[in-house]
């Protein structure tokens, strides 16, 4: 797709000038007044910022303890500060922020490495090296992104930086050459793709930032052509991982580092070729990739989540809006504009965004976003994504999502057949997400982590045996109907051979404006007695409120005030225990502000069916 267009292009690559630099005062003064005011205030908050030194001990902490957050917090804080100071200087243009900007540029250029300790290896899935090799830089997500930050800084400020000292932009160009361009040309990093190995968000995220690094700085034509063609090839490898339906198997959070990076890669390629890539704006797969974030939205801040994704995947930004605009999808434009403006007052500043170009893009789109009419936003349509097995259905009050597919998704959790339920836009039955990343998260011990295990999803275990990770562990005999709002599958193949289960058919259906009905019917390979435990995870505390001979009624608030709780009617089984699970991890605490709960259900004697009715 991309490579074919690139190969057919025979012209000269044009300069990439997406936005004006600091010299175009009319353009900067015409920007949204509120955005300009808040940009200066944010920049002021970083005057006097102490640029932290990243020591060898800081880098070694991940190798020694597995903690990656401490290093990342120090590293990212420098990018946040520099980005804020640069944009404040562009808006104000009085030189007030320049000394701090220069300190920030020097501090980042002086770092021993731009890659994270957690990514300090040259081969995929190999142990990380304890310290970086300055003579052989690793191109990871954040090395590439740092390159883009400094390239954008040079692009925006080169007139004033060169007036002060030409050695500033020369230093940036030197660091980009040795840390980005030479490794990109000389080494093959796994994320570049080979047509065989599976790709993920790394491919397009890194590719986008290498393109920004090259095309926002004064690079020669031969280097630009090399990077352009290699980037197009990597983009094709990235796209090959997607089904025609455009579903991101990494979830809504990772769409921001996958689909939205595709948007910018497409925009850059089209711009520097004078429109050669315009045909891809209407390509079905690319349009589907663009609209994914709109389609998996539940309500307000919540999204369908699975794998490492959190249900609170972040508000939309100008990038979602512009991707929808590029692909001519007006409903998504309305959704993105409304969601972006529903965030915090300074949401358009992107104050915690590492990528300076995203902030620049937001500033030059702010006025358009605010003026766009998003008063008649439509809820996303019901969906089934066959490439991942994701099903979602909704009515005015209830929302049901079910995950079929297999246990080989990128950032996978063992969650085949699991479901989530929302009532009135609030979570009832949940997917927990993932704790803060550590060394163990992406290691052979990944599935020792509790959040990755099927027993911590809305799924059964058999004699203590949980689902297994891998492509061979999947849902079978999947059928669905969007018209009947139903899905059915056998999830027994998601369990290893040591499991006694022969069949476990889960049927889920939403009866519009009435209820959700989930029926699990199971059988075993032999006639021996087996222990079956169905786990159900809730956000609010469940309470058994009535017990009949064959049915229990359980109340589950869909909000902390307890108003209009969801009601679960359980037949074929009994609640054996309700566990309270404290939330102690900072990443989980973004979504879950208090303890969550696990309901453990066992079958009644001789029962081979759980019947769950949710109202």
N, C-alpha and C positions, 0 to 999 in steps of 0.2 A: 504494500500500500504506500507507505512513505518512501521506501527505497526506490520503488518503481517511478514515482514522480521525480525524485531527486536525480535518478539516472537519466531521465528524459530531459531534465533541465540543462540547458547549454549556455545560459547567460551568465553574466557577472553577478555575484551576490551583492546585494545592495547594502548600504549602511543601515543599521538598526537604530532608529531614533524614535522609540515609542512615546516618550514624554520629553518635554523641554528641560534643559538643565538650568542651573541657577541664573544664568545670564538673561533668560527670557522673562523679564519681570512682569510683563503684561499677563503672561500665562499663569504665573504663580499668584499674582494679585487677584486674578479672576476666580480662584478656587473658592469653595464653600467657606464662608466666613467662620462658621463654628469650628470646622475642621482646622482652619488655620490657627484660631485662638487656642484650641486644645493642643495642637501640635507644639506651639511655643511653650505652653505651660508644661507639657510633658518634657520637652527639651530642658527647660529650666530646672526640673527636678533632678536632672543628671549633671548639672554644673557642679563641679567639685567631686564628681564620682571617682572613687579610688579603684583604679583598674587592677583587679586581682592578678597576681602572678600564679601561673599554673606550674607547680613544681613537679619534680620526678615523683615525690611522695604522693602528690595528688593523682598522678597518672597511675601509679602502682596500686592505689587503693582497690581498684576493681580486681586486679590480679590477685591481691592478697585476701580480700574479704568478700568480693562479689558485689559490693555496693557501687553503683554507677551514678547515683543521684548527686552525690556531693561534687564530683568533678563537673557533671553536666550543669549544675546550678551556677557554678563559678564561670564556666565557659559561656553559657547562654546569657548570663547577666551582662557580659561585655558586649555581646551583639545587640541586646536590647538597648543598652545605653547609647552605643554608637549610632544605631538606626534613629533613635529619637533626636539625638544632637544634630545629625546631618539634615533631617527634614526640618527641624527648627531653624537651622541656618538658611536653608533654601527659602523658607517662608519669610523670615525676618531680613536676611541679607545685610546685616550690619557688622558681621565679623565677631559678634559676641560669643558665638558657640565654637568658632574655629579652633581656638587653642585646645579645647576638650576633644574636638573631632580629631585633631592631629595626634593627641595623646592616645586616643582609641585606635587609630589606624596603626600607630607604632606598636601598641600593646599587642594587637592581633598579629601583625607581621612578625613580631618577636616570639610568638608561641612556637614551641618546639614541634608541635604537630597540630593539624587542624582536625584530625579524625578523633573519634571517641576511643577511650581505652577498650570499651566493649567491642569495638570493630577493628582492633589492631591485629589483623592477620591478612595474608595475601591469598589464601584459599578459602573457599566457602566451607563453613561448618568445621573449620579447624580451630584448635586452641589459640587463644589470643596471646600475642607476645607481650612480655611485661612492660617494655618501653618502646617508643617509636624509633625508627631508623630515619634520621634526618636526610640521608642521602637517597632514600627510596620511599617517598611518601605513599601512604595508603589513601586511595580515593574511596572514601565512604560517604554516607549521606551528608555529614556535617563538614567534611573537608570541601566537598563540592559546593555546599551552601555558603560556606565562608568565602570561597572564591567569588560567588555571585554577589555577596554583600560588598566586598571590596571593589568589584567591578562596577557595581551600581554607584558606590561612593565616588569612584573616579569619574564615571559618566556625569554625575550630577554636579560635582564640585571642581572638576579639573580647571575651569577658568580661575577660580580664586586660589586653589591650591598651587597652581603653577605661578601665579603672581607672587605668592609667598615664597615658594621654593619648588623648582621643577623636579627636585629629587623625591618629592612625595608621590606623585603619580608614577615616577620611574620606579620607586620601591614597590608600589602595588603591582606594576607590570612584571617586575622581577620575581616577586613571590608567586604570582599567577603562573608564570612560565615554569618555575621549578616544582611547584606544588600541584598544579592542575594540568597544564598543557603537555608537559613532557611525560608524566605518568600516563595521561590519557592516550598519548600516541604510542608509547613504548611498552606498556603493560596491558595484559588482558585481565581485568577484574571480572568476577563471575557475573555481576549485574549488567555488564555490557551485552551479554547474551551470546549464545553459539548456535541457536536453532534447535538445541536438544534439551539443555537444562531448563528447569522451570524458573520463570522470572516472577518478580512481585513489584511492590511500589518502589523499591530501590532503583529499578531500571529507569523508570521515567522521571523520578525525582532527581537522581544524579544527572541524567541526561539534560533535563531542563536547566540545571544550574551550570553545567559545563557550557551549554549554549549561551547562557547569559554572560558568563565569564568571558567568552570569546567575542561575542558580538557587541558588548557594551564597552569594549576597550579597543585600543588601537593595535589590532593584530593584522598580520599580513594575509593576503588573499589565499595563499597556499594552506596556511593553518586553518583558516575559516572553512575552506572547501573540505579539508580532511575532517574537521569536527562536524560539519554539516552532514556529510555522507555517513559517517559513523553513527551520528545521533539518529539519523533516519533508520538505519539498520536496527539499532537497539530499540527504537520505538516500535518497529514491526515485531520484534521478539516480545515486547511487552504486550502488544495487542493480540498476539497469538494465544496468550493465556486467557483471554476473555472469550466467552461465548457471544453469539450474535445478540443476546439479550442485554449485554452490557453490565451484568452483575459483578460487583466487586466482592470477591470471596474473602477479603480481609475486613469487610465491614465499613460502616459509615465514617468512622474516624479516619480510616486509611484512605477513603475516597479523596480526602483533602490533600493527600500526598501521592495520589495515583491519578484518578480522573482529572483533578484540577491541574496537575502538572502536565498531563496530556494537552489540556487546553492551552497552556502557555507554549509548549513545544510546537503545537500546530500554529499558534499565532506568530511565533518567531519565524518558523519555516515559510509561512505564507508571506510575511512581511519582507524578508530578505530576498525572496524570489519574485517579488512583484505580483503576487497573486496566484502562483502556480499550484498552491495547495487548496485553493478556494473550493474545489469540488468536494473536498472531504468535510466541509461544513454541513453538508446534507447527507453524508454517509450514515446508514441506519445504525451500525454498531457504535459509531462515535456519538451519535445523538442519544443512543441508549445509555452509553457510559456517562454522558453529561447529566441525564435526568435521573440517574440512580439515587442521588441524595434526596431528591424531591419525592421519589416513589417510596423510599423506606422511612420517611418521616412519619412518626406516630402522632404527636401533638406537642405544641410548645417546644420545650427543650429536649424531648425524648425521641429516640430513633430505635428502630428494630436493631437489636445487637446480638452478635454471636462471636465466637472466637475471642480474640483479645480486645474486641471493641467494647467501649462503654456505652450504656444507653444515652448518656449525655455526651454527644459527639461534638459539641461546639456549635455555636451559631454560624449561620452563613456569613459570607463576606462578599465583597465586590467580585471576587473571582467566580463564584457560583452564578451570580447575576450575568456576568460577561460571557461565561460559557453557554448559558441558556440563550443569550442574545446572539452569540456567534452561530449557534445551531438552530435559531429561529423557533424557540419553545417558550411561548408567552406565559403559559401557566407557571412554568418553573421560574421565569423572571419575576413574576409577582411573588411567588413563594420566597425566593431568595431575598428580594428587596424587603419584604415584610419581616422575615426572620432576622435579617441583619439589623434592621432598625429596632427590633424588639429587644436587643441586647442592652448592655450597659451604655451609659451616656457617651463614653469615648470608644465605642465598639469599632468605629471606622478608623481609629488610630492603630488598631492591632498592637497594643502596647507590649504584649508578650510574644510577638512574632519575631523569629530569628531572621527571616528573609526580608531585607530592605526593599526589594523590588515589589513584594506584595503590598507593603505599606505605601509605596509610591503609587502603585496602581489604585489602591483604595482612595487616596487623596484626590486623584484626578477623576474618580468615578463618583465621589461622594455627592456632588450636586445632582447628578443624573439619577442616582439611586433615590435620593430624597424626593425628587420630583416625580418619580415613576408612580403611576396609579396602581396600587396593590390592594385596593379596597375589596375587590371581588375574588380573593384568593380561593381556589378550589382545593379541597382535600385530594390527596394523591389517590389514584385509582387502585383497585384491588390488583394483586399481582401474583404471578408464579414465575420464578426465574429457573428455568430448567437446567441451566449450566451449574447452578449451585444447589438447587432443590429448595429454594426459599419461597414460602407461600405466606401471603398476608391478606387478610380480609377485615372489613370494618363496617360498622353502622354508626348511627348517631352517638351511641354510648359505649359500645364494646369494640375492642380491637384484639385480633388473634393473629399471631405469627407462628409458623411451624417450620422447622429446619429439617429437610430430608438430606439428600446429598451423601457425602462420605466424610471420613475423619482425616482427610489429607488437605484441608484448606490451608492457605497461608495463614500463619498465626493461629493454627488450629486448636480448638478444644474438642474433647470427645463428647459431641453433643447431637449425634444423629437422632432425629425424632423429637428433640426437645421443643417446647413451646413457650411463648410469653403471652401474657394477657394484660390488657389495660382496660380500665373502666373510667369513663369521663376524663380521658387523657392522662390518668395517673396509673402507676404500675401496681399490679396485683401479684401475678406470678412472673418472676423475673429471671433474667440471665445475669449472673453476678458480674461478669467481666473479668478483669485481671488485676492483680496487685502490681505495685511498682516493679519495673523490670530489674532483675538482678542477673548475675552470671548464670544462675541455674535456669532462668527463663528460657534461654536458647541453648540448652545443653542436652545431652542424652537423658538427663534426669528431669526433663520438663514435666513429664506426666506424674511425677511425684508431688507436684504442686496441686493443692486441693482444688483451686478454681478451674483447673484443666480437666478434672475428672468428671465422668458422667454422673456419679453419685451426688455431685453438686450442681446438677442441672435437673430439669423436670423429667426424670427418667428412672427406670427400674434397675435394680441389681439382683443377681441370682446367686445365692450361696456366697455372697460377698464379691462376686465377679462383676467387674464394670466393663464398659466398652473399651475397645483397643484403638490406638491411633494407626492411621495408614489408609491408603486408597482401597484396600481390600475390605475394609470395615465400613459398611455402607447400608443405606436403606434399599430395600428391594420391593418390587411390585408396587411402585408408586403410582397412584392415580389421583387426579384432582379435578375439581369443577369450580370455576369462578362463578358460574351461574347458580350452582347449589351451595356455594360458599363452603366447600368441603375438601378434605384431603385424607388419603388413606395410604398406609405403607406398612411393610414388615421391617422392624428394626432388629430382628434377631441376628442378621448377618453382621451387625456392628459389634457383636460380642465375640470374643475369641473361642477357640475350640474347647477350652476348659469350662465354658459355660454350659449348663444343662438345658438352656432354652432352645426349643426347636423352632418356635414361631412366636412372634410378639407383634400382633397387628394393632396399630394405633390408628383410630379414626377420629378426626376432629371436624366439627361443623359449627358454623355460626348461623343460628336462626335469627334472622334480622329482627331487631328491636325486641328480642326476647331473651336469648340465652346462648351460651357456648356449650356444646356437648362433646365430651371426649370419652371414647370407649376404647379400653385396652383389653384385648383378648389374647391369651397366651397358652402355650402347650410346651411339654418337655420331651426330651429324647427318650426318657425311660419312665417307669412307674414309681420311682423312688420319691420320697418326700423331699421337697426343696424349699429353701427359704427365699421368698420374694419380698423385696422392700422397694416400694415406689417412693422416691423423693420428690417433694414439691417445695420450691423455694419461693418465699413471699417477702415483700418489703415490710409490710405492717404485721403486727402480731395477730396470729389466728386464734380464734376462740371457738371451742365446741359449744354450741348453744342448744342442741337437741340430739337425742339418740333414739331412733326407732329400731325395731327388730332387725330391719335390713338396710337402714339408711341413717347416716349421720349428717347433720347440718353444721357447717363451720362458717363463722363470720370472719371476713378478712377486710378490714378497712382499706379503702383505696386512697385515704388521706389520713394524716395524723389526727385530725379532729374527729374521726370516726363517723362522719356523716355519710349516709347512704352507702354502707359497706357492701362489698361484693359478698355473695353467698355461694358457698360450695356445698353441693349435695352429693355425698359419697355413698355409692352402693357397691357391694361385692368386696369391700374391704373395711378396715377399721384403722383409725389413727393410733399408732403404737406409741408415738412420742412427738413432741414439738420442741425443737432445739432452738435456743437463741444464740446467734452467731455475732459476736462483737465485731465491729468494723474498726480496725486499728491501723490499716494501711492508708497512706495519704491519697494514693491514686483511687482506691475504691471509695474513699470518703467524698470524692467529688460527686459521685452519683448517690451514695447511700449515707445519709446524714445521721443515721442511728443504726442499732443492730438490725440484722435481717434474721429470717426464721426459716427453718427446714422442718417440714411436716413429713414424718416417716409413716408410711401406710403399708400394712400387711394384709393379705387376702383373708377373707373369711374361710372357715373350713370347707374344703372341696370346691372353693371358688376358683375359676380360671379367668376372671374378668374384673376389671376395675371400671366403674361407671362414674364419670365426673360431670356434673352439671353445674355450670357457673352462670350466675345471674347478677 
